[in-house]
Amino acid sequence: MDLALLRTFVTVHRAGSFTRAAALLGLSQPAVTSQIRTLERQLGRPLFLRQARGVTPTTIGDELAHKAAPHLDALVEIAGNGLDDESSSRTLHLAGPPEFTAERVLPALTELTGDDSQGFALRVSFGTAEEVLEGLACGHHDLAISTDRPRGALLTASPLCDEEHVLVAAPRWAERIGPYALLRKGASVLEHLPVVEVHESLPFVSRYWASVFDCHPAATGAVIVPDLRAVLSCATAGAGLAVLPRYLCGPALARGTIVALHEPAVPPLRTYFLVVRNGTLALPPVAQAHEWLQRAATAWC
């Protein structure tokens, strides 16, 4: 069986689209389509079901990808390393949400990026869960951190850790509300307070309200910024209340520059996942980073 045909097949299987696979391979879409048809004729079975948006692998297609992808990845790793410059291709392309990646993931991976023979180079991209998973599926990244668990057979997700969300504000807002108002009256005491959030839809506040108060927030965003670290800065300055991950606002809580407005018995949690393309855990940098992060995450909970 022609290895070039298998390489094209695995790329299509991972990308979920002839168009995206063609871009990744540097080929035209008709050339990719022709190679897949040739492979299907050789096997005597269809490998993909064509749909309006991309393709879905058949059972035979999934089985072939499961068997072939790790070996093709290993061959690519060997070819990329070469004989004279083994470290040249030891680069891990990582993607994840900006705050969690910057505050948790990158410090944990620093020890693996040394200049010795065991280290690897690191290239990092930030994005939403949808963006990083799409980039991973298309081959732009090797490892992704996501708050969404991917569906389908292309990507494999492993739970990494849970983050606790905390309702916080500057001390003056806590004094205005009073220490027991939330316990007596619930979320109604917060209705007219300004909110700092990352989007007009109030994703963090809405999730907290639904989980803790079993209702939707009546407030609107007073300050909308696209980064949780900026949300923390604005909340600390007194711009309004906010819902933040405890790992991010913990130091400010300890200093007293912000305070927790509520401590529910069961705090809202959000799970992070480590996601890879099927078969790529056979690649040393991916396997090493995956294992290292799983180990580091035991101290984050």
C-alpha positions in Angstrom: 0.0 0.0 0.0 1.3 3.4 -1.0 2.5 5.4 2.1 1.6 8.7 0.3 -2.0 7.5 0.0 -2.1 6.6 3.7 -0.6 9.9 4.7 -3.3 11.7 2.7 -6.0 9.5 4.2 -4.9 10.1 7.8 -4.7 13.9 7.1 -8.3 13.8 5.8 -9.4 11.7 8.7 -8.0 14.2 11.2 -9.1 17.3 9.3 -12.6 16.1 8.6 -12.5 17.8 5.2 -10.8 17.3 1.9 -10.4 21.1 1.6 -8.6 21.4 5.0 -6.5 18.3 4.3 -5.4 19.7 0.9 -4.3 22.9 2.6 -2.3 21.0 5.2 -0.7 18.8 2.6 0.0 21.5 0.1 -2.1 19.8 -2.6 -5.1 20.7 -4.6 -8.5 19.4 -3.4 -8.9 17.3 -6.6 -5.6 15.7 -6.0 -6.6 14.7 -2.4 -10.0 13.5 -3.7 -8.2 11.4 -6.3 -5.9 9.8 -3.8 -8.7 8.9 -1.5 -10.6 7.3 -4.3 -7.5 5.3 -5.3 -7.1 4.0 -1.8 -10.8 3.1 -1.6 -10.5 1.2 -4.9 -7.5 -0.7 -3.5 -9.3 -1.6 -0.3 -12.6 -2.2 -2.0 -14.4 -0.3 0.7 -15.5 3.3 1.2 -13.5 5.2 3.8 -15.5 8.4 4.1 -19.1 9.5 3.8 -19.3 12.8 2.0 -21.5 15.4 3.7 -22.4 19.0 3.0 -19.7 20.2 5.4 -16.7 17.9 5.3 -16.6 14.1 5.5 -17.3 11.5 8.2 -15.2 8.3 8.3 -16.9 5.0 7.9 -16.2 2.2 10.4 -13.5 0.8 8.1 -12.1 4.3 7.8 -11.9 4.7 11.6 -10.2 1.3 11.9 -7.6 2.0 9.3 -6.8 5.4 10.9 -6.5 3.8 14.3 -4.0 1.3 13.0 -2.1 3.5 10.5 -1.8 6.9 12.2 0.6 6.0 15.0 3.0 4.4 12.6 2.8 7.2 10.1 3.4 9.7 12.9 6.4 7.8 14.0 7.8 7.8 10.5 7.3 11.5 10.2 9.1 12.0 13.6 12.0 10.0 12.4 12.2 11.8 9.0 11.8 15.2 10.7 14.6 14.5 13.2 17.0 13.3 10.7 20.4 12.0 11.6 22.4 15.2 12.2 19.9 17.5 14.0 17.8 15.4 16.3 16.4 18.4 18.2 15.3 20.4 15.2 11.8 18.9 15.1 11.3 18.5 18.8 8.8 21.4 18.8 5.5 21.2 20.6 2.7 23.4 19.3 0.3 24.1 22.2 -3.0 25.9 22.2 -5.3 26.9 25.0 -7.3 29.7 26.8 -5.0 32.6 27.5 -5.4 32.9 31.2 -5.2 29.2 32.2 -2.4 28.5 29.8 -0.4 31.5 30.9 -1.0 31.0 34.7 -1.0 27.2 35.0 0.2 25.4 31.9 3.3 27.3 30.8 5.0 27.5 34.2 4.5 23.7 34.5 6.1 23.0 31.1 9.1 25.3 31.7 11.2 22.5 33.0 10.7 20.5 29.8 12.0 23.3 27.5 15.7 23.1 28.4 18.5 23.0 26.0 19.5 19.4 26.8 18.7 16.4 24.7 15.4 15.7 26.6 14.0 19.2 26.1 11.8 20.5 23.3 10.9 23.9 21.9 7.5 25.3 22.6 5.2 27.4 20.4 1.9 28.6 22.0 -1.3 30.0 20.6 -4.3 31.4 22.6 -7.9 31.0 21.6 -11.4 30.0 22.5 -12.3 26.3 23.0 -13.8 26.2 19.5 -10.7 27.8 18.0 -8.1 25.6 19.7 -10.0 22.4 18.9 -10.4 23.4 15.2 -6.7 24.2 15.0 -5.8 20.9 16.6 -8.1 19.0 14.2 -6.5 20.8 11.2 -3.0 19.9 12.4 -1.9 23.4 13.4 -1.4 22.3 17.1 -0.1 19.2 18.7 -1.8 19.5 22.1 -4.7 21.6 23.2 -6.3 22.6 26.5 -10.0 23.1 26.3 -13.0 23.5 28.5 -15.1 21.7 25.8 -14.9 17.9 25.4 -14.6 17.2 21.7 -16.9 14.9 19.9 -16.2 12.3 17.2 -13.3 10.0 16.6 -10.7 12.5 15.5 -9.7 13.9 18.9 -9.1 12.3 22.3 -9.7 14.2 25.5 -8.4 13.4 29.0 -9.7 15.4 32.1 -7.0 17.6 33.4 -8.4 19.5 36.4 -11.4 21.4 37.7 -11.4 25.1 38.3 -13.6 26.6 41.0 -15.5 29.8 40.3 -15.8 32.5 42.9 -18.1 35.6 43.1 -15.8 38.5 44.0 -15.8 42.3 44.3 -13.8 45.1 45.9 -14.3 45.4 49.7 -16.5 48.5 49.3 -19.1 46.5 47.4 -19.1 43.8 50.1 -19.7 46.4 52.7 -22.6 47.9 50.7 -24.2 44.5 50.4 -23.7 43.5 54.0 -22.4 40.2 55.4 -25.7 38.2 55.5 -27.8 39.8 52.7 -27.1 37.1 50.2 -28.1 34.4 52.7 -31.4 36.1 53.5 -32.4 37.5 50.1 -30.4 35.5 47.6 -29.4 37.0 44.2 -32.0 39.8 44.4 -29.5 41.9 46.4 -27.1 41.8 43.5 -29.5 42.9 40.7 -28.5 46.5 40.6 -24.7 46.1 41.0 -22.4 46.6 38.1 -20.8 43.6 36.5 -17.3 43.0 35.0 -17.3 40.3 32.4 -15.5 38.9 29.3 -18.6 39.1 27.0 -21.9 40.9 26.7 -23.6 37.5 27.3 -22.1 37.3 30.8 -20.9 33.7 30.4 -19.2 33.4 33.9 -21.9 35.3 35.8 -24.7 33.4 34.1 -23.2 30.1 34.8 -22.7 31.0 38.5 -26.2 32.3 38.8 -27.7 29.2 37.3 -25.6 26.9 39.4 -25.8 28.7 42.8 -29.0 30.7 42.7 -31.0 28.7 40.1 -31.9 31.8 38.1 -30.6 34.1 35.4 -28.7 37.4 36.4 -30.7 40.6 36.1 -27.6 42.7 35.9 -26.0 43.9 32.7 -22.3 44.3 32.0 -20.8 47.6 33.1 -17.3 46.7 31.9 -16.6 44.1 29.2 -13.0 43.1 28.6 -11.7 40.0 26.7 -9.4 38.6 29.3 -10.0 37.3 32.8 -6.9 39.0 34.1 -8.4 42.3 33.0 -11.6 41.4 34.7 -9.7 40.8 37.9 -7.9 44.2 37.6 -11.2 46.0 37.0 -12.9 44.2 39.9 -10.0 45.1 42.2 -10.3 48.7 41.2 -14.0 48.7 42.2 -15.7 48.5 38.8 -18.1 45.9 39.9 -18.6 42.3 40.9 -17.2 39.5 38.9 -17.0 35.7 38.7 -13.4 34.4 38.5 -11.5 31.1 38.7 -10.1 30.7 42.2 -6.6 30.0 40.9 -6.6 33.5 39.2 -8.1 35.5 42.0 -6.6 33.6 45.0 -3.7 35.9 45.6 -5.9 39.0 45.5 -8.3 37.3 48.0 -5.4 36.6 50.3 -4.3 40.2 50.1 -7.8 41.5 50.7 -7.9 43.7 47.6 -11.0 41.7 46.6 -13.3 39.6 48.8 -15.6 36.6 48.1 -19.2 37.8 48.2 -20.5 34.3 48.6 -19.1 30.8 49.6 -21.7 28.2 48.5 -21.5 24.7 49.9 -21.1 23.4 46.3 -19.1 25.9 44.2 -19.5 26.0 40.5 -16.8 24.0 38.7 -15.5 23.9 35.1 -13.4 21.1 33.8 -10.3 21.5 31.6 -9.3 18.7 29.2 -6.0 17.8 27.5 -6.8 17.0 23.9 -4.7 15.4 21.2 -5.3 14.0 17.7 -5.7 10.2 17.8 -2.4 8.5 17.4 -0.2 11.5 18.2 0.6 10.4 21.8 3.2 8.2 20.2 5.2 11.4 19.5 7.7 12.1 22.3 7.1 15.8 22.8 3.3 15.3 22.9 3.6 12.3 25.2 6.1 14.1 27.5 4.0 17.3 27.8 0.8 15.3 28.3 2.2 13.2 31.1 3.9 16.2 32.7 0.7 18.3 32.8 -1.3 15.4 34.2 1.2 15.1 37.0 1.3 18.9 37.6 -2.5 19.2 37.7 -2.7 17.1 40.9 -1.4 20.1 42.8 -3.8 22.5 41.1 -7.0 21.1 42.6 
